[in-house]
């Protein structure tokens, strides 16, 4: 079985092409848990499977995403940027492409060899500044989903984020990820505005159950919330994540987000053959 390993700002993925349908879909979840296990296999935040599009869908190909714990994700922003490069370099699509995801169609654009831009799914089900208590402290949490069915995100401001003890932040992230008010759980995106249109962010990801180096949909969710609140301009907003820098653009139509774009780097780490004997 051939594979690529890629990362987008440190968010890393294993990609396999199953357009000929050689692998039964019920095996993908188990494959993700085996292959994404660091030290014991290739290691990654998630597994992405390229499939033929659903009949009647106007897209170049379909992307199915599995978290490292084997759960299926609705979509992954950095994963979509990586898979757009995979699609382009393997002749599945041109410089502009349409990718079918569980959360809806994602439009990708090749800017240069390594830089890719995608239009994220539309924000919906927004709730702003809800007070949630964790260990006696109140956090002002906003909530947003991207797409339908939506990818759930909790957006949380934290002062002095980079100096916040990691173990404490992990505990808050795990608690909010399982908050009863989020029936699907949530990715928890901690942020601080460091300068005008410059944000620092750390994300505790649902399905990985830990912090990741980047979360594309989370970054888009943070900037969408802050743009709607008038705290950033929504134009080329830089977000510094542990794995690098991502950029978000928000097109507004009145008081509603019309388009939400994520731009960032891609990196092809390895290409090869999976021989893991645990599969």
Backbone torsions as a table, in degrees:
resi	resn	phi	psi	omega
1	UNK	NA	119.7	179.9
2	UNK	-78.5	148.9	177.9
3	UNK	-146.5	159.2	164.6
4	UNK	-118.1	146.1	166.0
5	UNK	-114.7	129.5	-178.6
6	UNK	-134.8	161.4	168.6
7	UNK	-140.1	151.7	174.5
8	UNK	-123.3	105.3	-176.1
9	UNK	56.2	37.7	176.0
10	UNK	90.2	-12.3	175.2
11	UNK	-79.4	109.7	-167.4
12	UNK	-110.7	149.5	-170.4
13	UNK	-143.9	150.8	168.9
14	UNK	-103.7	132.3	-178.3
15	UNK	-120.5	130.5	173.6
16	UNK	-127.9	147.9	179.6
17	UNK	-101.7	115.2	-179.2
18	UNK	-118.7	31.5	-176.2
19	UNK	-66.0	-21.3	176.2
20	UNK	-89.4	1.1	173.7
21	UNK	68.1	33.7	-176.9
22	UNK	-75.7	-26.5	-177.5
23	UNK	-110.0	130.8	179.0
24	UNK	-68.2	138.3	-174.2
25	UNK	-62.6	-26.6	-178.5
26	UNK	-71.3	-8.2	178.9
27	UNK	-90.3	-13.5	-172.3
28	UNK	-63.2	-41.0	-178.3
29	UNK	-60.1	-47.9	178.8
30	UNK	-63.3	-41.2	178.2
31	UNK	-58.7	-41.2	-179.4
32	UNK	-61.3	-44.8	-178.3
33	UNK	-64.4	-35.2	179.8
34	UNK	-74.8	-53.7	-171.9
35	UNK	-70.4	-30.2	-176.7
36	UNK	-84.3	-5.9	-178.8
37	UNK	-71.5	114.1	-179.8
38	UNK	-69.2	148.7	-177.1
39	UNK	79.2	-41.2	-176.4
40	UNK	-92.7	-20.0	179.6
41	UNK	-145.9	-150.8	-177.4
42	UNK	-64.8	-45.4	179.1
43	UNK	86.3	127.1	178.5
44	UNK	-172.9	167.5	173.7
45	UNK	-78.0	-22.5	-177.8
46	UNK	-167.4	165.7	175.9
47	UNK	-113.9	131.5	176.1
48	UNK	-117.4	130.8	-179.4
49	UNK	-113.5	126.9	176.0
50	UNK	-89.9	124.7	-178.2
51	UNK	-130.2	166.3	170.6
52	UNK	-65.9	151.9	-178.5
53	UNK	-70.2	155.5	173.5
54	UNK	-64.9	140.0	-177.8
55	UNK	-54.5	130.6	179.7
56	UNK	87.8	-1.2	-179.9
57	UNK	-91.2	131.4	-179.6
58	UNK	-86.8	81.5	-179.5
59	UNK	-149.2	163.4	179.9
60	UNK	-81.1	-35.9	178.1
61	UNK	-164.8	172.7	-177.7
62	UNK	-111.9	139.4	176.9
63	UNK	-112.7	121.6	174.3
64	UNK	-110.0	128.0	-172.8
65	UNK	-115.7	132.0	175.5
66	UNK	-122.7	132.2	173.8
67	UNK	-69.9	167.9	-177.1
68	UNK	-66.4	-19.2	177.3
69	UNK	-87.6	4.1	178.3
70	UNK	93.0	-6.9	178.3
71	UNK	-76.7	146.5	179.0
72	UNK	-82.6	133.4	175.2
73	UNK	-99.5	149.9	-179.9
74	UNK	-67.0	-37.7	-179.2
75	UNK	-171.2	166.3	176.3
76	UNK	-143.9	121.9	-174.5
77	UNK	-66.1	-52.1	178.4
78	UNK	-67.1	-33.9	175.3
79	UNK	-63.0	-39.3	179.1
80	UNK	-65.9	-38.3	176.6
81	UNK	-62.7	-43.4	179.0
82	UNK	-64.4	-43.1	-176.9
83	UNK	-70.6	-25.4	173.7
84	UNK	-66.1	-38.4	175.4
85	UNK	-67.0	-41.4	176.6
86	UNK	-58.5	-46.0	-179.6
87	UNK	-62.1	-41.7	179.9
88	UNK	-66.5	-47.9	-174.3
89	UNK	-74.1	-15.3	176.8
90	UNK	-105.3	11.1	174.3
91	UNK	72.5	19.8	178.9
92	UNK	-83.5	-20.0	-177.7
93	UNK	-160.1	168.5	178.8
94	UNK	-90.2	-159.8	-177.0
95	UNK	-69.0	-24.8	170.1
96	UNK	-116.6	130.7	-173.7
97	UNK	-142.0	158.9	178.6
98	UNK	-116.8	123.7	-175.8
99	UNK	-115.8	124.3	175.4
100	UNK	-78.9	127.4	174.7
101	UNK	-127.0	168.6	178.4
102	UNK	-61.6	-28.8	-178.9
103	UNK	-89.5	-0.5	-179.3
104	UNK	125.9	-177.5	-179.0
105	UNK	-75.8	132.1	173.8
106	UNK	-113.1	131.7	179.3
107	UNK	-100.6	125.2	-179.3
108	UNK	-112.1	151.3	-178.7
109	UNK	-139.2	128.5	174.7
110	UNK	-82.7	120.9	178.1
111	UNK	-94.8	-46.5	170.0
112	UNK	-151.4	-166.2	-172.7
113	UNK	-53.9	-41.7	-174.3
114	UNK	-113.2	-16.2	-175.1
115	UNK	-96.2	124.6	-179.8
116	UNK	-129.6	147.9	-179.9
117	UNK	-125.1	137.0	175.6
118	UNK	-128.3	151.1	169.4
119	UNK	-89.7	115.2	179.7
120	UNK	-71.6	162.4	177.1
121	UNK	-64.6	155.4	-175.3
122	UNK	-67.2	137.4	175.1
123	UNK	-69.0	143.9	176.6
124	UNK	-152.8	171.5	177.6
125	UNK	53.7	45.0	-176.6
126	UNK	-79.1	139.2	172.6
127	UNK	-138.5	135.4	-171.8
128	UNK	-112.5	137.7	166.7
129	UNK	50.2	48.6	174.8
130	UNK	-79.5	131.2	178.3
131	UNK	-78.0	123.5	177.5
132	UNK	-127.0	130.4	-177.5
133	UNK	-93.7	130.7	173.5
134	UNK	-131.3	115.9	179.2
135	UNK	51.4	43.7	174.8
136	UNK	84.8	-2.7	178.7
137	UNK	-111.4	139.0	179.2
138	UNK	-93.0	127.9	175.5
139	UNK	-112.1	135.4	179.2
140	UNK	-90.1	101.1	-171.0
141	UNK	-106.6	129.7	170.6
142	UNK	-102.0	155.9	-176.9
143	UNK	-131.6	139.9	177.6
144	UNK	-152.8	147.8	172.1
145	UNK	-116.9	143.9	175.9
146	UNK	-110.3	120.2	176.9
147	UNK	91.4	-175.4	-179.5
148	UNK	-146.8	109.8	1.0
149	UNK	-67.8	142.7	-168.4
150	UNK	-81.0	149.8	172.8
151	UNK	-85.3	116.9	-172.1
152	UNK	-83.0	135.4	179.9
153	UNK	-135.8	135.6	171.1
154	UNK	-105.5	129.0	-174.8
155	UNK	-115.1	120.3	-168.7
156	UNK	-131.5	118.9	175.5
157	UNK	-75.8	137.3	177.7
158	UNK	-135.1	121.9	176.3
159	UNK	-70.6	143.9	179.7
160	UNK	50.9	49.4	-174.0
161	UNK	-56.6	-43.4	-175.5
162	UNK	-67.7	-20.7	179.1
163	UNK	-99.6	-1.9	-177.9
164	UNK	-69.4	129.8	-178.8
165	UNK	-55.0	127.7	-174.3
166	UNK	-61.2	-39.5	-179.1
167	UNK	-64.4	-38.2	178.3
168	UNK	-68.6	-41.1	179.9
169	UNK	-65.8	-37.7	177.3
170	UNK	-59.6	-43.9	-178.7
171	UNK	-64.0	-42.5	178.0
172	UNK	-64.5	-43.6	180.0
173	UNK	-61.3	-43.9	-179.8
174	UNK	-65.4	-38.1	179.6
175	UNK	-66.9	-47.7	-179.0
176	UNK	-67.7	-33.9	178.6
177	UNK	-58.9	-31.4	-178.4
178	UNK	-106.5	17.0	-177.7
179	UNK	-59.2	136.5	-174.6
180	UNK	-63.2	-21.8	178.4
181	UNK	-78.3	-5.5	177.6
182	UNK	-113.7	90.2	-171.8
183	UNK	-60.9	-26.0	178.1
184	UNK	-97.7	7.6	-168.4
185	UNK	75.8	-174.9	179.9
186	UNK	-161.0	149.4	163.8
187	UNK	-75.9	135.3	-175.4
188	UNK	-108.6	116.3	-173.9
189	UNK	-110.8	104.8	176.5
190	UNK	-86.4	138.1	-178.4
191	UNK	-146.1	160.7	170.3
192	UNK	-142.5	135.9	174.1
193	UNK	-79.9	112.9	-175.1
194	UNK	-89.3	-29.2	-178.5
195	UNK	-163.9	169.5	177.3
196	UNK	-53.8	124.9	179.6
197	UNK	56.4	31.7	175.2
198	UNK	-138.5	123.4	-174.0
199	UNK	-127.0	145.7	167.4
200	UNK	-106.7	145.0	-172.7
201	UNK	-146.5	143.7	169.7
202	UNK	-132.8	139.5	-174.8
203	UNK	-126.2	127.9	168.6
204	UNK	-93.6	116.0	-170.8
205	UNK	-98.7	129.3	170.0
206	UNK	-60.8	134.9	179.5
207	UNK	93.3	-32.6	170.0
208	UNK	-91.4	-33.6	-180.0
209	UNK	60.3	41.9	177.9
210	UNK	-168.0	174.6	173.2
211	UNK	-74.3	143.0	173.3
212	UNK	-114.9	166.5	-178.3
213	UNK	-70.8	-20.5	179.8
214	UNK	-166.6	157.0	174.1
215	UNK	-144.8	107.9	-174.2
216	UNK	-65.6	-46.5	179.2
217	UNK	-67.5	-32.9	176.5
218	UNK	-66.1	-42.3	177.2
219	UNK	-61.5	-44.4	176.7
220	UNK	-61.8	-38.6	-179.9
221	UNK	-65.0	-43.7	179.1
222	UNK	-59.3	-48.9	-176.4
223	UNK	-69.8	-35.2	176.3
224	UNK	-61.2	-46.7	178.6
225	UNK	-60.5	-47.8	-176.6
226	UNK	-68.1	-33.1	176.7
227	UNK	-66.5	-44.5	178.9
228	UNK	-63.9	-28.8	178.5
229	UNK	-88.2	-2.4	178.7
230	UNK	76.4	20.1	-177.1
231	UNK	-94.8	-16.0	171.9
232	UNK	-138.4	163.8	-175.5
233	UNK	-77.1	-26.2	-174.1
234	UNK	84.4	3.9	-179.6
235	UNK	-114.2	115.0	177.5
236	UNK	50.7	47.0	-180.0
237	UNK	-75.4	124.4	-179.0
238	UNK	-87.9	132.4	177.8
239	UNK	-123.0	116.5	178.8
240	UNK	-89.6	118.3	178.9
241	UNK	-117.0	164.5	-178.0
242	UNK	-55.0	-27.8	-178.1
243	UNK	-93.0	-0.6	-179.8
244	UNK	147.0	-146.4	-177.0
245	UNK	-124.3	135.9	173.9
246	UNK	-123.1	156.9	-178.0
247	UNK	-129.3	137.1	-177.9
248	UNK	-123.1	136.5	172.5
249	UNK	-122.9	136.3	-178.4
250	UNK	-122.5	120.5	172.0
251	UNK	-94.9	125.6	-179.4
252	UNK	-103.0	147.3	171.7
253	UNK	-128.2	96.4	-170.7
254	UNK	68.6	-123.7	179.5
255	UNK	-104.3	20.6	-177.3
256	UNK	-122.8	143.8	176.5
257	UNK	-74.9	121.7	179.0
258	UNK	-91.1	-45.8	179.0
259	UNK	-137.3	143.7	179.3
260	UNK	-132.6	117.1	-173.2
261	UNK	-116.1	141.0	176.4
262	UNK	-120.6	126.4	179.5
263	UNK	-124.9	137.0	178.0
264	UNK	-175.9	177.4	-175.7
265	UNK	-80.9	157.4	170.3
266	UNK	-125.2	155.0	179.6
267	UNK	-143.0	121.6	173.0
268	UNK	-85.1	110.9	-174.9
269	UNK	-86.9	-43.2	-176.5
270	UNK	-157.8	152.3	170.8
271	UNK	-131.6	138.3	-179.7
272	UNK	-179.1	-156.3	-177.6
273	UNK	-119.7	130.8	176.3
274	UNK	-78.6	124.8	178.4
275	UNK	-124.9	14.5	-175.4
276	UNK	-55.7	117.8	-175.3
277	UNK	-77.0	-6.7	176.4
278	UNK	-78.6	-13.7	179.8
279	UNK	-79.9	NA	NA
